[in-house]
């Protein structure tokens, strides 16, 4: 198990107000030096690195490819670069980032034609919804309407799965993204309700017995954020649900809490006995984000306590030996700072030494340094922190 993560030897908490200058001057470990710096000072360092990483990512995924797009997705492709540029714009209000973001989205629009994929993270819904939001920020109403029209023309296949990356939940997330950023009922309640009804119907059919809602993807009943219960419940909590549907969502969350591992981590799928994965896609990180949301939506202390316990798993086993936000996540302000400092101080050296995996797509948002850049931007204003393409 330990071959998947670095032992976390960082202090569990540092009170910045008690640090003496003599300690900082004598600190020999760059990581410890960062940890003991005031939050604002660290964020200025992270901000500079975030911009440098962003420029590298744009160069490698756009400039060097001369605007040609093969992978258009948010997950591993050019749309992830566009999403990062939109984040940079939100931090700095630099219109140059917004213009470049729009250019990349246009290329992704062309590349996505005929793909048949319909979600935000891995499909055309991501192209059209992000395109509409960026066009609105650019003041281009005609282009915004163009993307909205294309979004509303998306047809969901009858055999579509229900999970986040490729299924109905991923389409519904894009609807919520539009309604939040363009305006309420940009996507009509009627259209959304029809998809929600299918998700609930499918979950009840498979969940008969132990769990109120259950879903299957490629033959497995996954529990995590990317393909399973955590991701689907996360999206459903943003929907207008009937009273009995609300109870099914809550009962499903109670079910996964009752059946977690003794360690506090969560199985990747129903019946799995392997307590190895501590990723956003599988395990405690994605489930923790869903439980935090459930604690707010339902004002439920049990969900909050379970989220706290999952966060401890992440703190102890979350320094994964690979870069990217799909396979690693942070919690709490200090601990977020600590994880970010670890990446800042050691990631590049560990990657060059071959000790840390540089990611399957090394410049992508979910499997590369794009996620690291996004995290560093998020640290600048932690109250506005959102896991990309998951939290609204």
Residue, then its C-alpha position, 0 to 999 in steps of 0.5 A: x500500500x505504501x508504495x502508492x504514497x509518500x509518508x506524510x512527515x509534515x506537522x499536522x498544524x503550524x500556528x503562524x503567529x508563534x513562529x520566531x524569525x530565528x527558526x525561519x532563518x535556520x530552516x534548511x528544508x525548503x518544504x519546512x521553510x514554506x510551511x512556516x511562512x505566513x499564508x499570504x507570503x506562501x500564496x504570493x509564491x504559489x501565484x507566481x508558480x501558477x502563472x509559470x505553469x500556466x504558460x508552460x501548459x499553454x505552450x505545450x498543449x496549444x502553441x507547439x501544436x499550432x492550435x490543432x486539437x486531438x483530445x478536446x476534453x476537460x479531463x486530459x485535453x485542450x478544454x482543460x487548458x481552456x478551463x485553467x485559463x478561465x480560472x486564471x482570468x477569474x483571479x487576475x481579470x486579464x482579458x488576454x487569458x479570456x481571449x485565448x480561452x475562447x480561441x481554444x474552445x472554438x478549436x475544441x468545438x471543431x474537434x468534438x464534432x461527431x464524438x457522441x460524448x455528452x458530459x462536461x468533463x469528457x464530452x461536448x457539454x463541456x465545450x458548449x457550456x464553457x464556451x457559453x460562459x466564456x463568451x458571456x464574460x467576453x461580452x459576445x452575446x451572439x457566440x454565447x447564444x450559439x453555444x447555448x443552442x448547440x448545448x440544447x441540441x445535445x441528444x442523450x443516448x438511451x443506453x447512456x450510463x449514469x456516472x459523472x465522466x461519461x454519463x447522465x450525471x456529467x450532463x446534469x453537472x453541465x446544466x448546473x454550470x450554465x444555470x449558475x453562470x448564465x442565469x437561472x433556468x438557462x436550461x429548463x427545469x423540464x429538460x433537467x427533470x427528465x434526466x434526473x428521473x432517469x438517473x433515479x429510476x436506474x438507481x432504484x432498479x439496481x439498488x433494490x435490496x441493501x442500498x436505495x440507489x446503486x449504479x453500474x459502469x463497465x460491469x462494476x458498481x463503483x462508489x467514487x466520484x468519477x464513475x460511481x455513487x459519490x459523483x452521482x449523489x454530488x450532482x443530484x444534491x444540486x437538483x430539484x428532487x421530490x421528497x422520496x428522492x431526497x430520502x433515497x440520496x440521504x440513505x445512499x450516503x448513510x449506506x456508504x458511510x456504514x460500509x467504509x473500511x475501518x481505516x476511514x477510506x472507502x471502497x472503489x466499488x461494491x464488494x471490494x476489499x482493497x483499501x489502497x486507493x485514496x484518489x478523487x476518482x476512487x476513495x476518500x477524497x471524492x467521497x469527502x467532497x460529497x459528504x461536505x456538500x451533504x452536511x450543508x444541504x441536509x444540515x447533518x452532523x453525521x455527514x460532517x463527521x464522516x467527512x472529517x474522518x475521510x479528511x484524516x485519511x487524505x492527510x495521512x495517505x494523500x501525498x501520492x506518488x503521481x501528480x494530478x488532481x484526479x489522483x490526489x486532493x487536499x482538505x482544510x486551509x492549513x493542510x491545503x497549504x501543506x499539500x501545495x507547499x509539498x508540490x511546490x518544493x518537491x514535485x519537479x525534483x521528484x518527477x525528474x528523479x522518477x520517484x513521482x509519476x509525472x502524469x499520463x498526460x503531463x500537461x493536462x488538468x486532471x492527470x498532469x501539472x494543469x491540476x497543480x497550477x489550478x490548485x495554486x490559483x485556488x490557494x489565493x482565495x480559499x473561500x472561493x476554492x472549488x474542485x474543477x468540474x465537480x464543485x460549482 
